[in-house]
């Protein structure tokens, strides 16, 4: 098994290489594409979460055999590197290996990766994925769990983790993909100083009332006005370029 692979298609926008550490994800995002990609039953995917067999050993062997170094390696695409409620020690061990071989780590999570901030430096990046900033009063925003990502930690708690990473000198970023409702822009405006970069992408494969062309143009204008480093994902950029 060679777990370090080069992303293809849309995923290539994220980095040089990637690793998927776990067999499933407990966060139950309604828009999750991974079960279809992996040809797995959705309930099994959300309920059966464990490290892929011998994943740490396989990463070690591949790094040594293929001499992978100086690369940006994304964690993860078909799972979360910090599955809520599960032991993320395999993620920590893999980060150690990647760093020992001179690679840089790009994390994207809806969980809590703060335990590993001591392993990261200014060449690594810690990213959080948020699809909506809506809250349900009077419940505390830090306790609130998104109806779109039922078992992930609260969106505002994810932001708090990113703020902690920022204070530790780690680059931070936020992935607004897929955007579920337009209130995400309010959240980005509120936390514009927390993130070094924002990536914005549309909801695909599901119906939406959002006018994607107008939304994309509004998002881009907001980022420019606030001086935010941003990246518009290709599928959203294509909508923006459609002539009325």
C-alpha positions as CSV (number, residue, x, y, z in Angstrom):
1,X,0.0,0.0,0.0
2,X,1.2,3.5,-0.9
3,X,-1.0,5.9,1.0
4,X,0.7,9.1,-0.2
5,X,-0.8,9.9,-3.6
6,X,-1.1,12.7,-6.1
7,X,-4.6,14.3,-6.1
8,X,-6.4,14.4,-9.4
9,X,-9.1,16.7,-10.9
10,X,-10.6,19.2,-8.5
11,X,-8.6,17.9,-5.6
12,X,-5.4,18.9,-7.4
13,X,-6.2,22.5,-6.3
14,X,-5.1,21.6,-2.7
15,X,-1.6,20.4,-2.8
16,X,1.2,18.2,-4.2
17,X,0.2,15.1,-2.4
18,X,-2.5,13.8,0.0
19,X,-3.1,11.0,2.5
20,X,-6.4,9.6,3.7
21,X,-5.8,8.2,7.2
22,X,-9.1,6.7,8.3
23,X,-11.7,4.3,6.9
24,X,-14.6,6.6,7.6
25,X,-15.8,9.8,9.2
26,X,-18.3,10.3,12.0
27,X,-19.2,13.9,11.2
28,X,-22.2,13.0,9.1
29,X,-22.1,16.0,6.7
30,X,-25.1,15.6,4.4
31,X,-23.1,16.7,1.4
32,X,-20.3,14.2,2.0
33,X,-19.0,12.7,-1.3
34,X,-16.6,10.1,0.3
35,X,-19.1,7.2,0.5
36,X,-19.8,7.4,-3.2
37,X,-16.2,7.8,-4.1
38,X,-15.2,4.8,-1.9
39,X,-18.3,2.8,-3.0
40,X,-19.3,2.3,0.6
41,X,-22.7,2.3,2.3
42,X,-23.2,5.7,4.0
43,X,-24.1,4.4,7.4
44,X,-21.1,2.1,7.4
45,X,-18.8,4.9,6.4
46,X,-20.1,7.1,9.3
47,X,-20.1,4.3,11.9
48,X,-17.0,2.4,11.1
49,X,-14.1,4.8,11.7
50,X,-10.7,3.4,12.3
51,X,-7.1,4.0,11.0
52,X,-6.5,2.2,7.7
53,X,-4.6,-1.0,8.3
54,X,-0.8,-0.3,8.9
55,X,-1.2,3.2,7.7
56,X,1.6,4.7,9.8
57,X,4.0,2.0,8.8
58,X,3.0,2.3,5.1
59,X,3.6,6.1,5.2
60,X,7.0,5.6,6.8
61,X,8.0,3.0,4.1
62,X,6.8,5.1,1.2
63,X,8.6,8.3,2.5
64,X,11.8,6.3,2.7
65,X,11.5,4.3,-0.5
66,X,10.2,7.1,-2.8
67,X,12.3,9.8,-1.1
68,X,9.3,12.2,-0.8
69,X,10.5,15.5,0.7
70,X,9.9,19.2,0.3
71,X,6.2,18.6,-0.7
72,X,2.9,20.0,0.6
73,X,0.8,17.1,1.8
74,X,-2.9,17.5,2.4
75,X,-4.7,15.8,5.3
76,X,-7.3,14.5,4.3
77,X,-9.9,14.2,1.4
78,X,-12.1,11.1,2.1
79,X,-11.9,11.4,5.9
80,X,-11.2,13.9,8.6
81,X,-7.7,13.8,10.2
82,X,-9.4,14.6,13.5
83,X,-12.6,12.5,13.7
84,X,-14.6,13.7,16.6
85,X,-14.8,11.1,19.4
86,X,-11.9,9.0,18.1
87,X,-8.2,8.7,18.9
88,X,-6.2,10.7,16.4
89,X,-2.8,9.4,17.4
90,X,-2.3,7.9,13.9
91,X,-2.6,11.5,12.5
92,X,0.0,12.7,15.0
93,X,2.4,9.9,14.1
94,X,2.0,10.6,10.4
95,X,2.6,14.3,10.8
96,X,5.8,13.5,12.7
97,X,7.0,11.3,9.8
98,X,6.1,13.9,7.2
99,X,7.9,16.6,9.0
100,X,11.0,14.4,9.7
101,X,11.3,14.0,5.9
102,X,11.2,17.7,5.2
103,X,7.6,17.9,4.0
104,X,4.9,20.5,4.9
105,X,1.5,19.6,6.1
106,X,-1.8,21.2,5.1
107,X,-4.6,20.2,7.5
108,X,-8.3,20.5,6.8
109,X,-10.7,19.5,9.6
110,X,-14.1,19.9,11.2
111,X,-12.6,18.4,14.4
112,X,-10.1,19.5,17.0
113,X,-6.5,19.3,15.9
114,X,-5.0,21.5,18.6
115,X,-3.1,18.5,20.2
116,X,-0.7,18.6,17.2
117,X,0.1,22.3,17.1
118,X,3.4,21.6,18.7
119,X,4.4,19.6,15.6
120,X,3.6,22.4,13.1
121,X,5.5,25.5,12.1
122,X,5.1,28.6,9.9
123,X,5.5,26.4,6.7
124,X,2.5,24.3,7.7
125,X,-1.1,25.3,7.6
126,X,-4.1,24.5,9.7
127,X,-7.5,24.8,8.0
128,X,-11.1,24.5,9.1
129,X,-14.0,23.6,6.9
130,X,-17.2,25.6,7.4
131,X,-20.4,25.5,5.3
132,X,-22.6,27.8,7.4
133,X,-22.2,30.2,10.3
134,X,-25.9,30.2,11.3
135,X,-26.6,29.7,15.0
136,X,-29.6,28.5,17.0
137,X,-30.2,30.9,19.9
138,X,-30.2,30.8,22.9
139,X,-27.7,27.9,22.6
140,X,-24.1,29.1,22.9
141,X,-22.5,29.4,19.5
142,X,-19.6,27.3,20.7
143,X,-22.0,24.5,21.7
144,X,-24.1,24.7,18.6
145,X,-23.7,21.9,16.1
146,X,-24.5,22.6,12.5
147,X,-27.5,20.7,11.0
148,X,-25.4,20.2,7.9
149,X,-22.6,18.5,9.8
150,X,-24.4,16.9,12.7
151,X,-21.5,15.3,14.5
152,X,-18.7,17.7,13.8
153,X,-17.7,20.2,16.5
154,X,-19.4,23.6,16.4
155,X,-18.4,25.9,13.6
156,X,-17.4,28.6,16.1
157,X,-15.3,26.1,18.1
158,X,-13.4,25.3,14.8
159,X,-12.7,29.0,14.5
160,X,-11.4,29.1,18.0
161,X,-9.0,26.3,17.1
162,X,-7.8,28.2,14.1
163,X,-7.2,31.3,16.3
164,X,-5.1,29.2,18.6
165,X,-3.1,27.9,15.7
166,X,-2.6,31.5,14.5
167,X,-1.2,32.5,17.9
168,X,1.2,29.5,17.7
169,X,2.7,30.9,14.5
170,X,1.0,28.4,12.2
171,X,-0.5,29.5,8.9
172,X,-4.3,29.3,8.9
173,X,-7.0,29.0,6.3
174,X,-10.7,28.4,6.0
175,X,-12.5,26.3,3.4
176,X,-16.0,27.5,2.6
177,X,-16.8,24.5,0.5
178,X,-19.4,23.6,-0.1
179,X,-21.2,26.8,0.7
180,X,-24.7,25.9,2.0
181,X,-26.1,29.4,2.6
182,X,-24.8,32.9,2.0
183,X,-24.3,33.8,5.6
184,X,-20.8,32.3,5.4
185,X,-19.7,35.7,4.0
186,X,-20.7,37.4,7.3
187,X,-18.6,34.9,9.2
188,X,-15.5,35.5,7.0
189,X,-15.9,39.2,7.5
190,X,-16.1,38.8,11.3
191,X,-13.0,36.5,11.4
192,X,-11.0,38.0,8.5
193,X,-7.9,38.5,10.8
194,X,-8.0,34.8,11.9
195,X,-7.2,33.4,8.5
196,X,-4.3,33.8,6.1
197,X,-6.4,32.5,3.2
198,X,-9.9,31.6,2.4
199,X,-11.0,29.1,-0.3
200,X,-14.6,29.3,-1.5
201,X,-16.5,26.7,-3.4
202,X,-20.1,26.0,-4.4
203,X,-22.5,23.2,-3.3
204,X,-22.3,20.5,-6.0
205,X,-24.6,17.6,-6.7
206,X,-27.4,19.0,-4.5
207,X,-30.2,21.5,-5.2
208,X,-29.6,25.1,-3.9
209,X,-31.5,28.4,-4.1
210,X,-28.2,30.4,-4.2
211,X,-27.5,32.4,-7.3
212,X,-23.9,31.2,-7.7
213,X,-22.8,33.8,-10.1
214,X,-24.0,36.6,-7.9
215,X,-22.7,34.9,-4.8
216,X,-19.3,34.4,-6.3
217,X,-19.0,38.0,-7.4
218,X,-20.1,39.2,-4.0
219,X,-17.6,36.9,-2.2
220,X,-14.7,38.1,-4.4
221,X,-15.6,41.7,-4.0
222,X,-15.8,41.3,-0.2
223,X,-12.4,39.6,-0.1
224,X,-10.8,42.3,-2.1
225,X,-12.3,45.0,0.0
226,X,-11.2,43.4,3.2
227,X,-7.7,42.6,1.8
228,X,-8.2,38.8,2.3
229,X,-6.1,36.4,0.4
230,X,-8.7,34.2,-1.4
231,X,-9.1,31.4,-3.9
232,X,-12.3,30.8,-5.8
233,X,-12.7,27.1,-6.6
234,X,-13.0,26.2,-10.3
235,X,-16.7,25.2,-10.3
236,X,-17.7,28.5,-8.7
237,X,-15.5,30.5,-10.9
238,X,-17.2,28.9,-13.9
239,X,-20.5,30.1,-12.6
240,X,-19.2,33.6,-12.2
241,X,-18.0,33.7,-15.8
242,X,-21.4,32.7,-17.3
243,X,-22.8,35.6,-19.2
244,X,-26.4,36.7,-18.1
